[in-house]
Amino acid sequence: ALFLYPHSITGVLASKNRNVIKRNMSALPAYSFLLGLLALLGYAAIASGVKPLPGATEGTVDSNTVVPLLFDMQFPAWFAGVAFAAIGIGALVPAAIMSIAAANLFTRNIYKEYLRKNASHADEARVSKITSLVVKIGAVACIVFLDPQFSIDLQLIGGVIILQTAPAVALGLFTRWLHRGALITGWVAGMSLSMWMLWQIPNPATKRAHFGGSAFPLSEFGFDTKRTIYVGFVTVLVNLLIAVIVTLILRATKTPAGIDGTTRDDYFADEGDPRIDRDLTAVETPSST
């Protein structure tokens, strides 16, 4: 689901050329391995006897404080300070990318599409900056006023929801065979099933009866087991299956698939392409358009 999020696409589109993306993708396994090493800090905290600080509500604890407390207990003050700064920077960078992506989505898909169709590039830039600031303030408000568990639940639910765009977005980069009506039908089916399955998942630890995670108990399907399955895996398969079936039906009935305005060259535009240079010039000098 990570690579389907808009902020991931923003990073790809902002790359200098395709070689930059290739280098980053080749280094991704090493990054994932380091994430696994970071997870081991939890075991180190247990071995060190670290106890998390109290949570926002009485009787709860804030697990986010475990690693900072571990650094504070086990390392000199100067090293702990560097580690705390790294944690802060590590949180700010993805947050900035997400807020920029949200601002771009609002500006291009709502502001320019419905509110001001003749907006100039300068207008778009100004609205994007304001929207990005609003998103940042909203994120801080969520941290201050909402239960931190809500953020975790929302992240798990969001991964399931964003996966439903895979047939239309990811497969759409490689094939035009799937009918647009079938893709919409599959998306509706996948989203509906996702919401139903997520609604059925409780979280005994937080005493939530619904939307308690993304691991669906197989016992709900009649299996005599305590095992679970990831909701996104099931629903995206249903989404794709329905998209394929409806595509076959629509093509058999000769339903128009619409016009695809892209060409093969659009997918291979890179640094030095005269079309890209022309577009960049237009953005840098809004008055010329």
Salt bridges, closest charged atoms under 4 A:
ASP123 OD2 - ARG116 NH1 3.28
ASP123 OD1 - ARG126 NH2 2.75
GLU124 OE1 - ARG108 NE 2.53
GLU124 OE2 - LYS112 NZ 3.57
ASP153 OD2 - ARG208 NE 3.18
ASP260 OD2 - ARG176 NE 3.10
ASP266 OD1 - ARG275 NH1 3.17
ASP270 OD2 - ARG18 NE 2.93
GLU271 OE2 - LYS16 NZ 3.87
ASP273 OD1 - ARG275 NE 3.19
